[in-house]
Amino acid sequence: MDKDPWTDSDPQPGDFDEFLATIDRRDRRLVEENEGNAQAKLTRVVRVSGEDAARLDELAAKRGQEPGEVVGELVREA
């Protein structure tokens, strides 16, 4: 099965070359090429409220963690 660079967790140089070649020349100014940054991090805000928030707080307290740490573990284990 071919890998899909749009969903691959580790896209490689050249993965999008075929797509970029299809972009109209007038729109090329919208494309920026750079080396990237292996140290870059993405922050995602997750909103939890009501009973779910209470359960998350309880779970975090039982584990001796902050709620964000519990969510991070759950995502990594999924």
C-alpha positions in Angstrom: 0.0 0.0 0.0 1.3 3.4 -0.9 1.8 5.9 1.9 -0.2 9.1 1.9 2.0 12.1 2.7 -1.1 14.1 3.7 -1.7 11.7 6.7 1.8 10.2 7.2 3.2 11.2 10.6 6.7 11.7 9.0 6.4 13.2 5.6 9.7 13.3 3.7 11.2 15.8 1.2 9.7 15.3 -2.2 6.4 13.8 -0.9 4.4 16.8 -2.2 6.4 17.5 -5.4 3.7 15.9 -7.6 1.0 18.0 -6.0 3.0 21.2 -6.1 3.6 20.7 -9.8 -0.1 20.9 -10.4 -0.5 24.4 -8.9 -1.2 27.2 -11.3 1.8 29.4 -11.9 -0.2 32.4 -10.7 -0.7 30.7 -7.4 2.9 29.8 -6.8 3.4 32.9 -4.8 1.2 31.3 -2.2 3.6 28.4 -1.7 6.5 28.8 0.6 9.4 26.3 0.8 11.6 26.0 3.8 13.8 23.5 5.6 11.4 22.8 8.4 12.2 22.5 12.1 12.5 19.1 13.8 12.2 20.8 17.2 8.9 22.5 16.3 5.9 21.5 18.5 2.2 21.7 17.9 -0.2 22.7 20.6 -3.8 21.5 20.4 -6.4 22.9 22.8 -9.0 20.4 24.0 -12.1 21.6 25.6 -13.7 19.3 28.2 -16.7 20.3 30.2 -19.4 19.1 32.6 -19.3 15.5 33.8 -16.4 14.7 31.4 -14.3 17.4 33.0 -15.1 16.2 36.5 -14.1 12.6 35.5 -10.9 13.9 34.0 -10.0 15.8 37.1 -10.8 12.8 39.2 -8.7 10.5 37.0 -5.8 13.0 37.1 -5.9 13.3 40.9 -5.8 9.5 41.3 -2.8 9.3 39.0 -1.1 12.3 40.7 -1.0 14.1 37.3 -2.4 17.3 35.7 -5.5 16.8 33.4 -3.4 17.7 30.4 -0.9 15.0 31.2 -3.7 12.4 31.4 -5.1 13.5 28.0 -1.6 13.4 26.5 -1.1 9.8 27.7 -4.5 8.8 26.4 -3.7 10.2 23.0 -0.3 8.5 22.8 -1.8 5.1 23.8 -4.7 5.3 21.3 
